Amino acid sequence: EDQVTQSPEALRLQEGESSSLNCSYTVSGLRGLFWYRQDPGKGPEFLFTLYSAGEEKEKERLKATLTKKESFLHITAPKPEDSATYLCAVRAGGYSTLTFGKGTMLLVSP
Amino acid sequence: EPEVTQTPSHQVTQMGQEVILRCVPISNHLYFYWYRQILGQKVEFLVSFYNNEISEKSEIFDDQFSVERPDGSNFTLKIRSTKLEDSAMYFCASSQIAGASGANVLTFGAGSRLTVL
């Protein structure tokens, strides 16, 4: 069974204080690892797809990296508007379904 | 930017009642999904739908659930006889590309919160 574990569950940062969120996964035949952002009361909003170990993608203050066992979402000099829950999901095998982790709730204080 | 639209945003119902949640996927998307998120838990897959039939479904999607695309724009999730444990946020999603490819990126709606009393 595919498993996705995210840590920490919650993270509180000061504005400008860089940090990383972790997503570790156990799957058979990874087809893609996805990062989504979810604001309270809203649906997940797509950020990145990573396909293979060593791949990196960037968007503004966010950078996602992938190894064979985990992915990191690095947040550089965060701002209060980066506060959200960040979800990691994997697609594996021959299925189109996404298996999500529980997410990391990020709060950035001014 | 195109978006997935869901109605209602919140529905309160009595246990045993039927509920229909509605979704308007992005217009050029051909693949549709329902996920749910019980408060404090993971987002969980329910069902995927393409070409007017179910492609995949999870163990959660039992005989109490059904999906339909009644016309060219709407995609619905019906729960026949709601239970307390059906209380959750239900997300509709759509995508242009199907299948196991990493290029299959889902766009989610804002969700319909279902409260079963």
Interface residues (C-beta under 8 A of the other chain):
Chain A: R31 G32 F34 Y36 G41 K42 G43 P44 E45 F46 T49 Y51 L87 A89 R91 A92 G93 G94 Y95 S96 T97 L98 T99 F100 G101 K102 G103
Chain B: V4 Y31 Y35 Q41 K42 V43 E44 F45 S48 S55 E56 S58 F91 A93 A98 G99 A100 S101 G102 A103 N104 V105 L106 T107 F108 G109 A110 G111
